Amino acid sequence: MELSNTWLWSRVTARVLTGSVGGYAGWWLGARMGYPVLTGLSAAAVALLSVTVLDTLKGYQLMDWLRTPDVDPPKLPGLWGEVAHRTHRVLRDREREILNERERLGQFLSAIEASPNGVMLLDATEHITWISTAAALHFGLHPVRDLAQRVTNLVRAPAFVQHLAHGDYAEPITFASQGGHTTLSVTIRAYGEGLKLVLSQDITERERSDTMRRDFVANVSHEIRTPLTVLSGFIETLVNLPLTDVERVRVLTLMTQQADRMQTLVSDLLMLAQIEGSPRPASDTWCRVSALMERIANDARGLSRDRHTLVFSVAPAERLVELAGVEGEWLSAMGNLVSNAVRYTPEGGSITVSWVTCPDGRGEFSVRDSGIGIDAEHLPRLTERFYRVDGSRSRDTGGTGLGLSIVKHVVQRHGGELRVSSEKGKGSTFTILVPSMRVRVRQG
Ligand code: ADP
């Protein structure tokens, strides 16, 4: 108030002075011509008008600057200069605030973008007002081009459209998206005046592992139930029927076979669980390849009982080669491949097991058989748990359907690779490639 009074008085004083000086000059001139009053008043009016015009021009200059206030304000004297200075300061402060807000918004949006979950904002008429990159990916939308589009014109999954229209968003919904390749869990929350927040989450992997877990439990139960049913049938027979000694021995032999089958299954399951639950094998614990080969050869001979030609080849130069990792796991992986070769090769066939160290330092353990072979269509699924090409042959020969799954896990844990090549009716070759860092030649 004080300030405005100062401005008011100085401007009034300036105009009074200008009018007075002009009036006096006019009166003085007019007195010589005989019209002192008329010329005095006219000169005072002209002086005041000139001051007002000059003042208005300064105002215009200020208005002109306000059209593009990003340059410095004009340097004006007096009130207009002060107005320009203050306006400039207010605008600069506002601009700084806007920049700060923009930066905060940018950080907030970056945080949303960093989340693997998707966020989409819809207006009251279900048009997209903002969409995060993850949400755009989930729904198959374009984060810029699809803005301001009605979401139901673009996302046509019936479950989503119905849920959005329903208005009861208490529970999330799950539906297949992107042509059934992904499974989305979508939660909608209403806010403001009819606005909606759509949160999406890709649960494809979770669903897949849930299904795998369910299948696994069902498979294990099935595998255990079969020998159990047979065993309880035999027990009932033993309890209720008077058997001869020969019959009793036969029944007990069959019971032993079933019990063995269950035992093998349980030990394979335990092996898998142990492999999955233990840390990555050490790379400084070494075991000799020739010792492994010897043990595998003994097991294979016992299993084959001279029905096959078995060749185990480790070149003399390779006798000092050692492998790093868990010896029991290597033994199990290699043993499983050799046992498969024996079991899936008819009598009279041949099996060759070899170890070579490649020029690049990698180790190559391979098992080649002249057995029944495998159709190409089965090859990609061979290492899945309980996957069998011929279920009855596998079971008849004591297979659990877990052997190759164990091999794959062991090889992967040791950073290696399992390769399979096979032709139906001609035989198969299974190869384990061991990374060079896990192969060495023992010194001395
Ligand atoms: P199983 O206990 O049934 O042998 P595996 O996981 O070891 O289980 O093998 C999976 C399936 O792969 C087997 O059921 C069999 O059909 C096929 N298979 C594995 N090795 C061979 C082989 N050397 N020759 C032919 N088929 C094989």
Residues whose N, C-alpha, C, O or C-beta is under 5 A from the ligand:
A	BS01	ADP	N340 A341 Y344 G371 G373 I374 L382 Y387 R388 V389 D390 S394 G399 T400 G401 L402 G403 L404 S405 S428
